[in-house]
Amino acid sequence: MALLVPSKRFQPVQRVTASREQRAARAFGSSRRVAREQKQKLEELKGFHREYQRQFEGTAGDGISVARMQEYRAFLGRLERAIREQERVVAGSLEACDVRRQEWQQRHMRTQVMDKVMDRLRATEQRMQESSEQKETDDHNQRRGGRRPPG
């Protein structure tokens, strides 16, 4: 049974390393998308709050009933709570995104290291192959050169 050359033995390790990096990259991309969506929701809530606040101030200036004013204030209070909650969600999604980024960077570094190891192994194997072929050529030429045609 022929022995595998080192680069062939490491190919499965290289594939696993690359696969893990790809999974980490997808997780990072997904977490970035979630963070972006959560920020967007926060901005929508803030915009809605600003608009509702303007309506309230405009209506209050024209004079409104106490019941209507209480409804406005209660609704604005609920919006403010929703904004605070969404700010927590955004902070959590940004933190998760940062964790996924770090995981991907670590996986990426491992992949780069493994690629360099494989490149070095292949280069060493290539040099050994070339050296072996040169030795065979030299031995062959030496044997041919050692024989003299009859004459």
N, C-alpha and C positions, 0 to 999 in steps of 0.2 A: 504494500500500500504506500503510495507516494505521500510524502509530508507536504502539507500546505505551506506555501511561502508566507512569511509574516503578514504581508499586506492582505492576503486572502483570509487569514485567520481573523484579522481585525475588521474586515468588511461588515460582519453582522453588528459589531459594536458601533461602527460608524453609522450604519442605517438606524439603529436604535437612538443614537444621539441626535441625528438629524430629525427623526420622527418626533422626539420629545421637544425639540426646539420648535418644530412646526405647530405642535399642539399648544405650546406656551405662547407662540405668536398669535394663534387664533384666539386664545383666551384673553390676551392683552387687547387685541382688536375689538373683541366683544365688550370688554370692560370699558374701553374708550367710548364705544358707541352708547352704552348704557349711561355713562357719565354725561355725555353730550345730550342725550335725551332728557335726563333728569334736570340738567341746567336749563334746558329749553322749557320744561314744565315750570320751573321756578320763575323764569322770566315771564311766562304767560300769566302766572298767578300775580306777580308784581304788577304787570301791566293792567290786569283786571282790577287789582286793588286801586291803582292810581286812577283809573277811569271811574270806578265806583265812588272813590273819594271826591273826585271833581263833580260828579253828579250830585252827591250828597251836599257838597258845599254850595253848588248852584241852587239846588232846591231849598236848602236851609235859608239862603239869602232871600228867597221869595216868600218864606214863611210856610212851615209845614206843621202838621199835627204832632203832638207829643208821641203818639203811637207810631206814626211813620218815622219819626226821628229815632225812636228806640229800635225799630226794625233795621234802619240803616246802620246804626251803631252795632247792633248784634251781628248783622251780616259782615260788617267790616272787621269785627272781632274774630269771627270765624275765618275770614280770609287771612287775617294776621296769624292766627294759629296754624292754618294750612301752610302759610309761607314759612313759618319757623320749622314746621315738620319737614317741609320740602328742603329747606336749607340743611337739615340733618341728613336727609336722604342723599343730597348732593355731596355733602362732606364724606359720607360713607362710600359713595360710589367713586369719588376721587381717591380715597384711601385704597379701595380695592383695585383701582386702576394702577396706582403706584406699586402695589404688591405684585400685580401681574406683569408690570413693566420690568420690575427687578427680577422676577422669575424668568422672563423671556431673555433678559440680558445675560443672566447666568447660563441659561441653556445655549444661547448664541455663542458665548465664550467657549463653552465646552465643545460645541460643534467646530468652532474655528481651531481649537487645539487639536481635536481629533483629525481634522482635515490636514493640518500641518504634519502630524505624526504620519498619516498615510502618505503624504507627499514625500516625506523623508524616507520612509520604508521603500516606496516605489523607486525613488532615485537610487537608493543603496542597491536594491535588487537589479536595477538596470545596469549600474556600474559593475556589479558582480557578474552579470550575464555577459556584458561586453568584455570583461577581463577573461572570463572562461572561454569565450569565443576566440579572443586574441591568443590565448595560451594554446588552444587546439590548432589554430592556424600556424603558430610558431612551431609546435611539435610536428605538425604535418610537413612543414617546409624543412625542418631540420632532418626529418627522416628521408625526405626526398633528396635533400642536399647531401646526405651521407651516402647515398647509393651512387655508384658510378656506372654509367652505361658500359657494357662490355666492349672491348675494343682493342 
